[in-house]
Amino acid sequence: LGTEYRHSFADNRIETSARVQGSLKGYKRFEFNVRSHSLANGKLSLAFNARQSYSPQEDFFGIGKDSSASDRTNYTYNSRDLQASAAFRPTRWLETGTVAGTLDTRTKGGTDPRFPSTETVFDETTVPGLLAHPDYTYAGVFARSDTRDEPGNPREGHKVQVDWRNYRDRNSSGYSFNHFGAEAQQYIPFFNK
């Protein structure tokens, strides 16, 4: 369940939104966004995003191909993500940009009574970083091609996106990593869309 509030000002050059969501099992998410997309004749956009998430019943089965459904446990995951981005749009359908931010993470015992809490079954030798709570700074780049006719309710066109980020462990505990993501969507109209 949740709600969202959106508001534009400065002749629709700046958009803001705020979201609050929650579930009956105690999941919560709070998010705030600000975006300006009309700089440099509409070719440059700047954005800021703040998100706080609380997930009390995340499932965990172990690491790798030897993980098993019989080892199912649960844990609580809490995170805060502050992100800034800049994007350049040379054409209507192509956008490239950069992103930077901080990600703070915390885990603790899960609240799902059907399964044991993760830290009671696994430890640092079987799950490195289980109790480390790493905090990160990150930076990356992205590119997307978007020809959808209506991005909020598409019926025709495509969206293809790739992104790469480097996450640096601020605590120097050895948990830095790289993330690569890709997404492709194709919409095919039927009967006049």
Salt bridges, closest charged atoms under 4 A:
GLU4 OE2 - ARG6 NE 3.18
GLU4 OE2 - ARG19 NE 3.24
GLU15 OE2 - HIS37 NE2 2.99
GLU31 OE1 - ARG19 NH1 3.52
GLU31 OE2 - ARG51 NH2 3.36
ASP59 OD2 - ARG72 NH2 2.83
ASP66 OD1 - LYS65 NZ 3.90
GLU95 OE2 - ARG35 NH2 3.75
GLU95 OE2 - ARG89 NH2 3.49
GLU95 OE1 - ARG144 NH1 2.31
ASP104 OD2 - ARG80 NH2 2.66
ASP104 OD1 - ARG170 NH2 2.71
ASP112 OD2 - ARG114 NH2 2.79
ASP135 OD1 - ARG106 NH1 2.94
ASP146 OD2 - ARG148 NH2 2.70
ASP149 OD2 - LYS193 NZ 3.36
GLU150 OE2 - ARG155 NH2 2.63
GLU156 OE1 - LYS193 NZ 3.03
ASP163 OD1 - HIS179 NE2 3.93
